[in-house]
């Protein structure tokens, strides 16, 4: 099953979308810690300035669904991030995160000789990036609007190429953080003194 996007989720307003990395899909099937994975991903987006701070009401979780089927659980959560580029306000970055937890069960396993409870499920993560050149700011200037094709193709061409590389590097780092965790290696946020509380209840 694929995430069902509304048109507005993929078409982010009147700005010109630049061709950058497309949607990434990451799949994992095994034992892991669901709550820790949620908090790890939360911290990554905070540390990379996609949200202003760790206050829950400012975190863009637009959907969380938890269905209990008795013998197993199914979950969806959806995050929608938007920020100006670190290079300046000329570019806008969007990253959509859709996580699907399928066949989730709490199981017992032995790690380092100790019996602990863990989560067993299939995890499917969709990372949908979008890089936008803010041409909408020219809408009130008929002269600049008319010159938009020339400006984007020639005047800003080199800068656009540099921006695409910067954006793609960030998206690949996001994917790397997810894959590193599922290889049982740990991504450590820079700031560990602040306790983060998940928006959603993962208890079953």
C-alpha atoms as an extended CHARMM CRD file, in Angstrom:
* protein
*
       204  EXT
         1         1  UNK       CA              0.0000000000        0.0000000000        0.0000000000  PROA      1               0.0000000000
         2         2  UNK       CA              1.3370000000        3.4210000000       -0.9750000000  PROA      2               0.0000000000
         3         3  UNK       CA              0.6540000000        6.7220000000        0.8100000000  PROA      3               0.0000000000
         4         4  UNK       CA             -2.3410000000        8.5200000000       -0.6560000000  PROA      4               0.0000000000
         5         5  UNK       CA             -1.4310000000       12.1280000000       -1.3430000000  PROA      5               0.0000000000
         6         6  UNK       CA             -3.8500000000       14.9600000000       -1.8310000000  PROA      6               0.0000000000
         7         7  UNK       CA             -2.7940000000       17.1590000000       -4.7310000000  PROA      7               0.0000000000
         8         8  UNK       CA             -1.8480000000       19.9280000000       -2.3250000000  PROA      8               0.0000000000
         9         9  UNK       CA              0.6840000000       17.6430000000       -0.6560000000  PROA      9               0.0000000000
        10        10  UNK       CA              2.7690000000       17.4700000000       -3.8270000000  PROA      10              0.0000000000
        11        11  UNK       CA              2.0670000000       20.8460000000       -5.4510000000  PROA      11              0.0000000000
        12        12  UNK       CA              3.4200000000       23.3430000000       -2.9490000000  PROA      12              0.0000000000
        13        13  UNK       CA              2.0040000000       26.5960000000       -4.2450000000  PROA      13              0.0000000000
        14        14  UNK       CA              2.9510000000       28.8210000000       -7.1970000000  PROA      14              0.0000000000
        15        15  UNK       CA              6.7540000000       28.6910000000       -6.7810000000  PROA      15              0.0000000000
        16        16  UNK       CA              8.8410000000       26.9840000000       -9.4470000000  PROA      16              0.0000000000
        17        17  UNK       CA              9.8500000000       23.4450000000       -8.5040000000  PROA      17              0.0000000000
        18        18  UNK       CA             13.4560000000       22.5460000000       -9.3060000000  PROA      18              0.0000000000
        19        19  UNK       CA             14.3450000000       19.0310000000      -10.4100000000  PROA      19              0.0000000000
        20        20  UNK       CA             16.0800000000       17.3620000000       -7.4870000000  PROA      20              0.0000000000
        21        21  UNK       CA             16.0650000000       13.9270000000       -5.8500000000  PROA      21              0.0000000000
        22        22  UNK       CA             12.7010000000       12.1620000000       -6.0460000000  PROA      22              0.0000000000
        23        23  UNK       CA             10.7670000000       10.1470000000       -3.4870000000  PROA      23              0.0000000000
        24        24  UNK       CA             12.7850000000        7.6670000000       -1.4220000000  PROA      24              0.0000000000
        25        25  UNK       CA             11.3320000000        4.4640000000        0.0240000000  PROA      25              0.0000000000
        26        26  UNK       CA             12.9520000000        2.6280000000        2.9250000000  PROA      26              0.0000000000
        27        27  UNK       CA             11.6640000000       -0.7500000000        4.1250000000  PROA      27              0.0000000000
        28        28  UNK       CA             12.6650000000       -2.6590000000        7.2560000000  PROA      28              0.0000000000
        29        29  UNK       CA             11.2750000000       -5.9470000000        8.6260000000  PROA      29              0.0000000000
        30        30  UNK       CA             12.5510000000       -7.0950000000       12.0090000000  PROA      30              0.0000000000
        31        31  UNK       CA             12.7370000000       -6.2420000000       15.7010000000  PROA      31              0.0000000000
        32        32  UNK       CA             13.3380000000       -2.6220000000       16.7370000000  PROA      32              0.0000000000
        33        33  UNK       CA             12.2230000000        0.0520000000       19.2230000000  PROA      33              0.0000000000
        34        34  UNK       CA              9.2990000000        1.9380000000       17.6810000000  PROA      34              0.0000000000
        35        35  UNK       CA              9.1650000000        4.7700000000       20.2000000000  PROA      35              0.0000000000
        36        36  UNK       CA             12.9070000000        5.3630000000       19.9440000000  PROA      36              0.0000000000
        37        37  UNK       CA             12.7420000000        5.4240000000       16.1370000000  PROA      37              0.0000000000
        38        38  UNK       CA              9.9510000000        8.0120000000       16.2840000000  PROA      38              0.0000000000
        39        39  UNK       CA             11.9900000000       10.2080000000       18.6650000000  PROA      39              0.0000000000
        40        40  UNK       CA             15.1760000000        9.7590000000       16.6290000000  PROA      40              0.0000000000
        41        41  UNK       CA             13.4530000000       10.9490000000       13.4530000000  PROA      41              0.0000000000
        42        42  UNK       CA             11.8220000000       13.8060000000       15.3840000000  PROA      42              0.0000000000
        43        43  UNK       CA             15.2510000000       14.9260000000       16.6480000000  PROA      43              0.0000000000
        44        44  UNK       CA             16.7820000000       14.8120000000       13.1790000000  PROA      44              0.0000000000
        45        45  UNK       CA             14.2970000000       17.3240000000       11.8040000000  PROA      45              0.0000000000
        46        46  UNK       CA             14.6630000000       19.5860000000       14.8400000000  PROA      46              0.0000000000
        47        47  UNK       CA             18.4600000000       19.5050000000       14.6140000000  PROA      47              0.0000000000
        48        48  UNK       CA             18.2840000000       20.3400000000       10.8980000000  PROA      48              0.0000000000
        49        49  UNK       CA             16.0670000000       23.4020000000       11.4970000000  PROA      49              0.0000000000
        50        50  UNK       CA             12.8920000000       22.1310000000        9.8360000000  PROA      50              0.0000000000
        51        51  UNK       CA             10.9820000000       23.1820000000       12.9630000000  PROA      51              0.0000000000
        52        52  UNK       CA             11.7350000000       26.1920000000       15.1890000000  PROA      52              0.0000000000
        53        53  UNK       CA             11.9890000000       24.2150000000       18.4380000000  PROA      53              0.0000000000
        54        54  UNK       CA             10.8470000000       21.0800000000       20.2160000000  PROA      54              0.0000000000
        55        55  UNK       CA              7.4340000000       22.3640000000       21.3070000000  PROA      55              0.0000000000
        56        56  UNK       CA              4.9150000000       19.7240000000       20.2670000000  PROA      56              0.0000000000
        57        57  UNK       CA              2.3090000000       22.1780000000       19.0070000000  PROA      57              0.0000000000
        58        58  UNK       CA              4.7940000000       23.4960000000       16.4340000000  PROA      58              0.0000000000
        59        59  UNK       CA              5.7670000000       20.0880000000       15.0820000000  PROA      59              0.0000000000
        60        60  UNK       CA              3.9930000000       19.4700000000       11.7380000000  PROA      60              0.0000000000
        61        61  UNK       CA              2.4640000000       16.0700000000       12.3900000000  PROA      61              0.0000000000
        62        62  UNK       CA             -0.6540000000       16.2760000000       10.2410000000  PROA      62              0.0000000000
        63        63  UNK       CA             -1.9100000000       12.7340000000       10.7740000000  PROA      63              0.0000000000
        64        64  UNK       CA             -1.4920000000        9.7820000000       13.1180000000  PROA      64              0.0000000000
        65        65  UNK       CA             -3.6290000000        6.6380000000       12.7810000000  PROA      65              0.0000000000
        66        66  UNK       CA             -3.3540000000        3.6460000000       15.1220000000  PROA      66              0.0000000000
        67        67  UNK       CA             -5.5570000000        0.6300000000       14.3810000000  PROA      67              0.0000000000
        68        68  UNK       CA             -5.6630000000       -2.2470000000       16.8340000000  PROA      68              0.0000000000
        69        69  UNK       CA             -6.6710000000       -5.5500000000       15.2080000000  PROA      69              0.0000000000
        70        70  UNK       CA             -6.2760000000       -7.5770000000       18.3920000000  PROA      70              0.0000000000
        71        71  UNK       CA             -3.3220000000       -9.7590000000       17.4240000000  PROA      71              0.0000000000
        72        72  UNK       CA             -1.4260000000       -6.9520000000       15.7060000000  PROA      72              0.0000000000
        73        73  UNK       CA             -1.4650000000       -3.1890000000       15.1180000000  PROA      73              0.0000000000
        74        74  UNK       CA             -1.2050000000       -0.9470000000       12.0940000000  PROA      74              0.0000000000
        75        75  UNK       CA             -0.0330000000        2.6740000000       12.1860000000  PROA      75              0.0000000000
        76        76  UNK       CA              0.3930000000        5.6040000000        9.8170000000  PROA      76              0.0000000000
        77        77  UNK       CA              1.9370000000        8.9140000000       10.6500000000  PROA      77              0.0000000000
        78        78  UNK       CA              2.4650000000       11.8830000000        8.3720000000  PROA      78              0.0000000000
        79        79  UNK       CA              4.8270000000       14.8380000000        8.7920000000  PROA      79              0.0000000000
        80        80  UNK       CA              4.9630000000       17.8780000000        6.4750000000  PROA      80              0.0000000000
        81        81  UNK       CA              8.0940000000       20.0430000000        6.7670000000  PROA      81              0.0000000000
        82        82  UNK       CA              8.8130000000       23.3960000000        5.1510000000  PROA      82              0.0000000000
        83        83  UNK       CA             11.6990000000       25.8000000000        5.6580000000  PROA      83              0.0000000000
        84        84  UNK       CA             13.7550000000       28.4390000000        3.8590000000  PROA      84              0.0000000000
        85        85  UNK       CA             17.0560000000       27.2210000000        2.5080000000  PROA      85              0.0000000000
        86        86  UNK       CA             20.1760000000       27.7300000000        4.6800000000  PROA      86              0.0000000000
        87        87  UNK       CA             21.5900000000       29.6360000000        1.6850000000  PROA      87              0.0000000000
        88        88  UNK       CA             18.8830000000       32.2820000000        1.9810000000  PROA      88              0.0000000000
        89        89  UNK       CA             15.1750000000       33.0070000000        1.4780000000  PROA      89              0.0000000000
        90        90  UNK       CA             15.3420000000       32.6740000000       -2.3120000000  PROA      90              0.0000000000
        91        91  UNK       CA             14.6610000000       28.9210000000       -2.0340000000  PROA      91              0.0000000000
        92        92  UNK       CA             12.1330000000       26.8530000000       -0.1020000000  PROA      92              0.0000000000
        93        93  UNK       CA             12.6340000000       23.2930000000        1.0750000000  PROA      93              0.0000000000
        94        94  UNK       CA              9.8020000000       20.8080000000        1.6220000000  PROA      94              0.0000000000
        95        95  UNK       CA             10.1500000000       17.2640000000        2.9390000000  PROA      95              0.0000000000
        96        96  UNK       CA              7.0870000000       15.0380000000        3.3710000000  PROA      96              0.0000000000
        97        97  UNK       CA              7.4640000000       12.0000000000        5.6250000000  PROA      97              0.0000000000
        98        98  UNK       CA              4.9660000000        9.1220000000        5.5730000000  PROA      98              0.0000000000
        99        99  UNK       CA              5.6210000000        6.1650000000        7.8700000000  PROA      99              0.0000000000
       100       100  UNK       CA              3.5950000000        2.9380000000        7.6700000000  PROA      100             0.0000000000
       101       101  UNK       CA              3.9030000000        0.3690000000       10.4530000000  PROA      101             0.0000000000
       102       102  UNK       CA              2.3480000000       -2.9380000000        9.3690000000  PROA      102             0.0000000000
       103       103  UNK       CA              1.7490000000       -6.0860000000       11.4340000000  PROA      103             0.0000000000
       104       104  UNK       CA              3.1100000000       -4.5370000000       14.6150000000  PROA      104             0.0000000000
       105       105  UNK       CA              3.4360000000       -6.7990000000       17.6540000000  PROA      105             0.0000000000
       106       106  UNK       CA              5.1830000000       -6.4510000000       20.9970000000  PROA      106             0.0000000000
       107       107  UNK       CA              7.4940000000       -9.4310000000       21.4490000000  PROA      107             0.0000000000
       108       108  UNK       CA             10.1160000000      -10.6430000000       23.8910000000  PROA      108             0.0000000000
       109       109  UNK       CA             13.7110000000      -11.0110000000       22.7650000000  PROA      109             0.0000000000
       110       110  UNK       CA             17.0810000000      -11.5610000000       24.4080000000  PROA      110             0.0000000000
       111       111  UNK       CA             19.8040000000       -8.9060000000       24.0180000000  PROA      111             0.0000000000
       112       112  UNK       CA             23.1300000000       -9.2540000000       25.8450000000  PROA      112             0.0000000000
       113       113  UNK       CA             21.6960000000      -12.0460000000       27.9490000000  PROA      113             0.0000000000
       114       114  UNK       CA             18.6980000000       -9.9940000000       29.1040000000  PROA      114             0.0000000000
       115       115  UNK       CA             15.0950000000      -10.6180000000       28.1350000000  PROA      115             0.0000000000
       116       116  UNK       CA             13.3960000000       -7.3950000000       26.9940000000  PROA      116             0.0000000000
       117       117  UNK       CA             10.2320000000       -6.3280000000       25.1970000000  PROA      117             0.0000000000
       118       118  UNK       CA             10.6190000000       -5.0150000000       21.6640000000  PROA      118             0.0000000000
       119       119  UNK       CA              8.5620000000       -4.1120000000       18.6110000000  PROA      119             0.0000000000
       120       120  UNK       CA              8.3120000000       -6.4710000000       15.6510000000  PROA      120             0.0000000000
       121       121  UNK       CA              6.8260000000       -5.0690000000       12.4410000000  PROA      121             0.0000000000
       122       122  UNK       CA              7.3180000000       -4.1400000000        8.8370000000  PROA      122             0.0000000000
       123       123  UNK       CA              8.2580000000       -0.4680000000        8.5840000000  PROA      123             0.0000000000
       124       124  UNK       CA              7.8170000000        1.4530000000        5.3430000000  PROA      124             0.0000000000
       125       125  UNK       CA              9.0880000000        5.0380000000        5.1990000000  PROA      125             0.0000000000
       126       126  UNK       CA              8.4150000000        7.3870000000        2.2910000000  PROA      126             0.0000000000
       127       127  UNK       CA             10.5680000000       10.5300000000        2.0520000000  PROA      127             0.0000000000
       128       128  UNK       CA              9.1730000000       12.9340000000       -0.5640000000  PROA      128             0.0000000000
       129       129  UNK       CA             11.4110000000       15.9970000000       -1.0770000000  PROA      129             0.0000000000
       130       130  UNK       CA             10.5790000000       19.1940000000       -2.9520000000  PROA      130             0.0000000000
       131       131  UNK       CA             12.8850000000       22.1280000000       -3.7410000000  PROA      131             0.0000000000
       132       132  UNK       CA             11.2640000000       25.3990000000       -4.8390000000  PROA      132             0.0000000000
       133       133  UNK       CA             12.6460000000       28.6000000000       -6.3520000000  PROA      133             0.0000000000
       134       134  UNK       CA             10.5340000000       31.4300000000       -4.9230000000  PROA      134             0.0000000000
       135       135  UNK       CA              9.2920000000       32.9590000000       -8.1490000000  PROA      135             0.0000000000
       136       136  UNK       CA              5.9600000000       33.8320000000       -6.5050000000  PROA      136             0.0000000000
       137       137  UNK       CA              7.5940000000       36.9400000000       -5.0170000000  PROA      137             0.0000000000
       138       138  UNK       CA              7.7250000000       38.3470000000       -8.5570000000  PROA      138             0.0000000000
       139       139  UNK       CA              3.9760000000       38.0740000000       -9.0890000000  PROA      139             0.0000000000
       140       140  UNK       CA              3.4000000000       41.7740000000       -8.2910000000  PROA      140             0.0000000000
       141       141  UNK       CA              6.0240000000       42.8920000000      -10.8090000000  PROA      141             0.0000000000
       142       142  UNK       CA              4.8740000000       42.4330000000      -14.4440000000  PROA      142             0.0000000000
       143       143  UNK       CA              8.4380000000       43.1500000000      -15.6110000000  PROA      143             0.0000000000
       144       144  UNK       CA             10.0650000000       40.4390000000      -13.4600000000  PROA      144             0.0000000000
       145       145  UNK       CA              7.2400000000       38.0160000000      -14.1620000000  PROA      145             0.0000000000
       146       146  UNK       CA              7.8300000000       38.4150000000      -17.8910000000  PROA      146             0.0000000000
       147       147  UNK       CA             11.5590000000       37.8620000000      -17.4180000000  PROA      147             0.0000000000
       148       148  UNK       CA             11.0980000000       34.8160000000      -15.1860000000  PROA      148             0.0000000000
       149       149  UNK       CA             12.1290000000       32.1980000000      -17.8130000000  PROA      149             0.0000000000
       150       150  UNK       CA             15.3300000000       34.1420000000      -18.5600000000  PROA      150             0.0000000000
       151       151  UNK       CA             16.1370000000       34.7020000000      -14.8960000000  PROA      151             0.0000000000
       152       152  UNK       CA             15.6480000000       31.0710000000      -13.8880000000  PROA      152             0.0000000000
       153       153  UNK       CA             17.4130000000       29.5840000000      -16.9280000000  PROA      153             0.0000000000
       154       154  UNK       CA             20.4110000000       31.9090000000      -17.2070000000  PROA      154             0.0000000000
       155       155  UNK       CA             20.8490000000       34.4090000000      -14.3470000000  PROA      155             0.0000000000
       156       156  UNK       CA             20.1640000000       31.9060000000      -11.5420000000  PROA      156             0.0000000000
       157       157  UNK       CA             21.2170000000       28.7380000000      -13.3180000000  PROA      157             0.0000000000
       158       158  UNK       CA             24.5090000000       28.2190000000      -11.4800000000  PROA      158             0.0000000000
       159       159  UNK       CA             22.9650000000       29.1600000000       -8.1580000000  PROA      159             0.0000000000
       160       160  UNK       CA             20.0960000000       26.7430000000       -8.7530000000  PROA      160             0.0000000000
       161       161  UNK       CA             22.5670000000       23.9400000000       -9.4350000000  PROA      161             0.0000000000
       162       162  UNK       CA             24.3890000000       24.6890000000       -6.1800000000  PROA      162             0.0000000000
       163       163  UNK       CA             21.0950000000       24.7690000000       -4.2990000000  PROA      163             0.0000000000
       164       164  UNK       CA             20.0400000000       21.4110000000       -5.7350000000  PROA      164             0.0000000000
       165       165  UNK       CA             23.2980000000       19.8430000000       -4.5080000000  PROA      165             0.0000000000
       166       166  UNK       CA             22.8200000000       21.3310000000       -1.0200000000  PROA      166             0.0000000000
       167       167  UNK       CA             19.2230000000       20.1390000000       -0.8120000000  PROA      167             0.0000000000
       168       168  UNK       CA             19.9840000000       16.6550000000       -2.1090000000  PROA      168             0.0000000000
       169       169  UNK       CA             22.8330000000       16.3100000000        0.3950000000  PROA      169             0.0000000000
       170       170  UNK       CA             20.3630000000       17.0530000000        3.2170000000  PROA      170             0.0000000000
       171       171  UNK       CA             17.8290000000       14.5390000000        1.8940000000  PROA      171             0.0000000000
       172       172  UNK       CA             20.4980000000       11.8350000000        1.5970000000  PROA      172             0.0000000000
       173       173  UNK       CA             21.5870000000       12.5390000000        5.1820000000  PROA      173             0.0000000000
       174       174  UNK       CA             17.9950000000       12.0420000000        6.3010000000  PROA      174             0.0000000000
       175       175  UNK       CA             17.9070000000        8.6840000000        4.5370000000  PROA      175             0.0000000000
       176       176  UNK       CA             21.2730000000        7.7790000000        6.0200000000  PROA      176             0.0000000000
       177       177  UNK       CA             20.0380000000        8.5260000000        9.5540000000  PROA      177             0.0000000000
       178       178  UNK       CA             17.0630000000        6.2040000000        9.0430000000  PROA      178             0.0000000000
       179       179  UNK       CA             19.1090000000        3.3970000000        7.5140000000  PROA      179             0.0000000000
       180       180  UNK       CA             21.8190000000        3.7120000000       10.1580000000  PROA      180             0.0000000000
       181       181  UNK       CA             19.2720000000        3.1510000000       12.8970000000  PROA      181             0.0000000000
       182       182  UNK       CA             17.8480000000        0.0660000000       11.2660000000  PROA      182             0.0000000000
       183       183  UNK       CA             21.3580000000       -1.3550000000       10.9880000000  PROA      183             0.0000000000
       184       184  UNK       CA             21.3210000000       -1.1230000000       14.7970000000  PROA      184             0.0000000000
       185       185  UNK       CA             23.6930000000        1.8180000000       14.7760000000  PROA      185             0.0000000000
       186       186  UNK       CA             22.5520000000        4.9560000000       16.5450000000  PROA      186             0.0000000000
       187       187  UNK       CA             22.1730000000        8.4940000000       15.2400000000  PROA      187             0.0000000000
       188       188  UNK       CA             22.8970000000       10.8070000000       18.1680000000  PROA      188             0.0000000000
       189       189  UNK       CA             21.4100000000       14.3130000000       18.0550000000  PROA      189             0.0000000000
       190       190  UNK       CA             23.7480000000       17.1390000000       18.9750000000  PROA      190             0.0000000000
       191       191  UNK       CA             21.5920000000       18.2380000000       21.9130000000  PROA      191             0.0000000000
       192       192  UNK       CA             20.7330000000       15.4040000000       24.2760000000  PROA      192             0.0000000000
       193       193  UNK       CA             19.8440000000       17.3530000000       27.4040000000  PROA      193             0.0000000000
       194       194  UNK       CA             16.2610000000       18.1080000000       26.3240000000  PROA      194             0.0000000000
       195       195  UNK       CA             13.7170000000       15.3420000000       26.7710000000  PROA      195             0.0000000000
       196       196  UNK       CA             11.4270000000       14.9080000000       23.7770000000  PROA      196             0.0000000000
       197       197  UNK       CA              7.9310000000       13.5180000000       24.1910000000  PROA      197             0.0000000000
       198       198  UNK       CA              6.3160000000       11.8080000000       21.1930000000  PROA      198             0.0000000000
       199       199  UNK       CA              3.0790000000       13.2980000000       19.9080000000  PROA      199             0.0000000000
       200       200  UNK       CA              1.5260000000        9.8760000000       19.6610000000  PROA      200             0.0000000000
       201       201  UNK       CA              0.9550000000        7.0390000000       22.0980000000  PROA      201             0.0000000000
       202       202  UNK       CA              2.7480000000        3.8580000000       21.0410000000  PROA      202             0.0000000000
       203       203  UNK       CA              1.4280000000        1.7230000000       23.8910000000  PROA      203             0.0000000000
       204       204  UNK       CA             -0.6740000000       -1.2620000000       22.8390000000  PROA      204             0.0000000000
